[in-house]
Amino acid sequence: MNIVEEHREKCTRCGQCLEVCSRYEDLGVLDRLYGYLDGSSNIDSESLLRCLTCGLCISACPENLGIKPLISPSRQKWVNENGLSERQTMVDPESENNLFKKISEMDEIPEYIDRPGSVVYFPGCAGTYINKVMAQASVALLEKAGVDYTVLSGLEYCCGAVSAGAGDQGPICKHGQKNIDEIRKRGAKVLITACPGCFKAFKDIYPRMFGKLDFEVLQVSQYLDRLLKEGRLTPENALKFRVFYHDPCHLTRGMGVYTEARDVLEKIPGTGLANKTPEGSACCGFGGGVRVNYPSESISVASDRFRAAEKLGCDAIITNCGGCMQNLAEAGKNEKIKIFDLAEYLALACGIKIEREDRRMIELVNRAYNLCVPGYKEPDLS
């Protein structure tokens, strides 16, 4: 039974997927996706591009279906029939309109230790080129804990997961085995990834494509939790915030990782965690290509996270994903609630301060989007 037949047979049209979805308003999208995938009709591009791929619809569906499982094969079919657009190639390392190439031409990119090491830290493209505080804080914590680490950064090691999600399989096929070989060459026993997309690539996609890996794959929240439990890191400073932990969609619903970041936060003196479970978590509006295709709508979704934090009496939002960090920083331009990356927040508690330039980062990213995507419009923040 193919995906369309199975979905049609199990779906009761109860509409619970739409109740949690910020992007679609009627069940007609299911019929449009069915018809497109079974070849009986065409589809408008908006039905494909509006999806955040956040997985909320799957969690809400009594049959574990939702809209998302139909989006990925539909996007792949669209690419096979129509080719790749500038929006889909903008994270392809081989493309001339690569977002990170443009940013590297306009900004100074940190250089990290490149040597053999039993632990490889993989900041991903977002941590290397955009949300640099994520990588800088993580590396500073590895140094403080005395970890034998090395860093695998830069476009040449792009994991390819974001391109694959956009329908471009080329980068993941080209870079996957090369990345694995380089990690083995450096003698790694553990790989730490920052980006949830990179984590999924190494933990899930690569083993299915290239075979079982002979090193452990952890998301940075898991490794930081381990360092705290082993006593290799000890928070020294009290950070007196009531914090809202924003669950990254592709880490929590996508990969089932949500306890470790909360465990880290609860070990920091003075910090009160408002949402101790991921119940009621929602998307920041960045994923699935929505940030570049629908900029203003994307930022509007991110603004909802501030309202959720406000309701719980929080004065800080902590997240654990480059895309979430970017969207929340942009949406929070005029908000009183502070935004922190998890590693950055722990670093502050351990006496390490990393300078952040959110306004400059937002300006650079929007300038790069303009260079990469014809007709791109900056989000309306009024």
N, C-alpha and C positions, 0 to 999 in steps of 0.2 A: 504494500500500500504506500503510495507516495504522499508527500507532505500535504498536498491539497485535499486528497481524498480523506486522509486521517483527520485533518482539521475540520473539514465540513461535517464528517460523521460525528465527531465528539463535541463540537461547539453547539451550545444550547441557546446562543444569542441572548444571554442574560444581561450583557452590557456592563458587567463588573470591570472589565478591562478599561472601558471608557471612563469609569468613575475615578480612576487613579491617573488617567492619562491627561497631560497638559497639551497634547498636540493634535489629537483627533477627536471629533465630536459626534460622529455617527458610524454605525456598524456597516455602512456602505463601503467603507475602506476594505473590509474583509472580502466583499464580493469583487471589488476591483482587483485585489491581489490574487484571489482565486482565478479570475478570468485571465489575468496576465500570465500567471504561472502555468495554467493548463492550455494556454494558447488560443483560447476562445475569444479574447478581446485584448485591446491595447490598454495602456494606463497613462494617466497624467503624471508628470515627474514629481508634482507636489505630493502625491500619495506615497511616493517612495522616500522623498527627502525630508519630510517633516518629522520622522521618527527619531527620537533621541537614543534608541537602542538601550534604554535604561533598565528594561526588564521588569518594571513595576506591573505591567499588564500580565506577565506570566505569574507573578506572585499572587495577584488578585484573582486569577482565573481558577474556578473550582476544578477544571480539567487540566490545569497546568499548560494552557495553550497561549492565549494572548495574541497580540499583533506582531510582536518582534520576530517570532520564528518564520514568518512569511516575508519579512522585509529583506533579510540577508540574501536569500536565493533570488528574490526579485531584483535587487540591486545588481547581483552578479549577472543575471540574464540581461538587464539593461545595458551593462558594460559590454557584454558579448555582442549585442546587437548594434549599439551606438558608439562604442569606443569610450575612452576616458576623457572626461572634461577637465578643465584647469582646476576645478575644485577638488577633483579626485586625485590629481597628480601632485598637488601642492605639498604633500608629505612624502613623496617618492624621492629617495636620495639621488636617483639618476636624472630627475627632472630639472630643467632649467628654472622652472618657477617654484622650486622647493622653498617653503616658508623659512626653514632654518638656515639655508644658504643666504637668503636675503637678510635675515637678522644678523648673521655673522659678518656680513659686509658693513653693517651699521654699528656694531657693538663689539666690545671686548669680551671674548669668551674665556672663562677660567681654564687653566691647565691643571691637570691632576697627575698624581703619581702613576707612572706606567712601568710596571715591573712585575715579576712573579709574586704571587701571594696566595695564601690558602683561602682567602675570602675575596671575591670579586664584587665590587659595587658597580651596578649598572644604572646610571642616572636617567638613561633614555634621552630622547631629543628634547622633551619639554624641560627636564631638569638641567640639561647642558646649556640650552640656548635661551630659554624664556624664564622659567621660575628657578633661577640659579640658586636662590636661597635654600631650596630643598636639597640640592646636591652639596652645597657648601656646608650646611648644618650637619648633614649625615656624615660627611667626611671628617668634620671636626669632632664629632662624637666617636667615630671609629678610632681617630688618633687618641682621644682622651682615654678610651677603653683599652688602648694598647693592642688593637687588632692587627694582625698581619694581613693587610689588605692591599688591593690594587684597584684601579678604576678603569673601566672600559667605557669610554665616552666618545661622542662624535658621530657624525652622519655615516661614516664607514661601517659602524656597528649597529645601525638602525635595526630594530627587531622586525619591522614590517607589519606589525599588528594593526596599526591605524589605517595603513593603506589597504590591507586586506578587508577591513571593515567597510571601507569605501568602495569595495568591489575590484581593487587592484591587487591581484595575487603576486605580481612580479617581485616586489621587494622581499616578501617573506620567503619565497622560494630561493631567491638569490642570496640572501644574507643569513638565513637560518643556520645552515651547516657551517658556514664560515664563522659565525658567532660561537657556536658550540666548540669548534676546533680551537679557537683563540682562548676560550675559557679553560679548556683542558690543558692547552700549552702553558698557561700561567700557573698550573698546578692547583687549581681551585677545588676545594672541598665543598664550599658554599657559594652560591650566587645570591646576591641581594638586589632586588629590583625596586625602583622607586615608583614608576608608573604602573597602575593596574593593568594597562594594556600590555606592557612588557612582561609583567608577571604572568598573565594569561598565555602569552606567546611561549615563554620558557616552561611553564608548569603544565600546560595543556596542549597547545598546538604543536610545538616542536617535537615532543615525544611521539605524537601521532604521526608526524610527517617524517621524522628522522631517526626514530628509535629511542629507547630508554636512555635517559641521561645518567651519568655516573657522578653527578654532584647534586647537592641539595639545593632546591630553589625556594627562597623565602622572599616575601614582600618586606620592605624596610620596617614596617610596624611590628612584624613577627620577630625580626632580628633585634630591634631595640628592646622589645619585651624580654627577649632572652638575655641580653646584656644586663638588664636591670635585675632579673631573677638570679643571675650568676654573681651579682655584686660587682660587676666590672664597670658599671656606671651607677653613680649615686647622686640624685638631685640634691643640690646644696641650697638653692634659693627658693623661697616660698613665692609662688605666683598666685596672687589673690584675685582669681577670676572665676566666675561661674561660667563654665564652657558648654557649648553645644558642639558635639562631634558630628560633622557632616560626613555621612557614609558615602564614599564614591560608589556609584552604581556598579561599575565593572569589577570592583573589588568585593563588594558585599553580596549583591545578588548574583553577580557573574561568577565569583570564585569562592563564595562562602566565608570570606575573611572579615570579621567584624569585632571579635572580642579583644584581640591583642592591642589595638590602638586605645581602646577604653582602659585596658589594664595599665598601659603606660601612663595615661592621664591620671588615673586614680592613685598612682605612686608619687605624684608631684605634690609637695607640700603646699597648702593654701588653695589648691584647685578643687573646685566642686564640679562634678560631671552631672549635667542636667538630664541627659538622655542615656540611660545605662544599657539600653538595647536598641537595635535598629528598627524597632516597631515604629511605623509612621514616617520612616525616612523617605526622601524624595530626591529627584534629580536636580542638579545645579543648572541644567539647560545647555551645557557645553557639548555633550556627546552626539555621536551619529552624524556629524557634519552640520548640525543645526547652527552652531556658532558662526560659521562662515556663510551658510545659506540664508539664515534668518537672524541676523545679528541683534536687532532690537528685541525680537521675541525671545531670543536666547537669554539676554540680560534680564528681561522681565521675569523669566522663570527663576533665575538666580536670586532676584530680589525677594522672592517668596521664602527663601531660606532665612533671610534676615527677620522676616515677620514670624517665622516659626521659632527662631531663637529668642526673639523679643517676648513671645508668649510664655516662654519658660524662664524669663527673667535673666537671660544670659547677657554678658558683656563681651564675650569672645566666641568666635567660631573657629574650630580646629578642623582641618581636612588633611587628606593624605593622598592627593592626586594633583598633577600639574594642571590638567584641564579645569578641575574644580577650583583650584587656587586662582587661576587666571580669571575665570568668570566671576567668582566671588569678589575678587579684588576690584574688578571693573564695576560690578553692580554696587559695591560698597563704597564707592568713591565719596559719597556724601553721608555715609552712615556713621553712627557713633560706635557700633559694635566693631571690635578689632578682628582681623583675620590672621591666623597663624598656620603654617605648615606644622605637622606633628613633630618632625625632627627639629625644626626651628624652635618650637615651644619647649621641647625637652632640653635642647642646647641652652636655652635661656635659664632653665632650672639648674643646669650644670655649670653655670657661670660663663657661658659662651654667647656672645652677641654677634649676629651676622647682619650687616647693613642691608636694608631693603630699599628699592626704589620703584614702588608700585606704579606711580604715575609715569615714570620713564618707560617701564616695561609695557604698560598699556599703550603708550604712544608708539613705541617700536613695533609692537605686534600689529596694531592697526595700519601702520605705514607698510609693514611687510604684506599684510593681507591685500592692501591696495595694489602693491606691485605684482602680486601673484595671481589675483583674480580679477579679470575685467568686470567692471560694473559693481564692484564691491562697495557697499555703503556702510559707513561706521554706524554703530548703534546710537539711537536717539536716547540720551540719558535724562531728558527733561521730564 
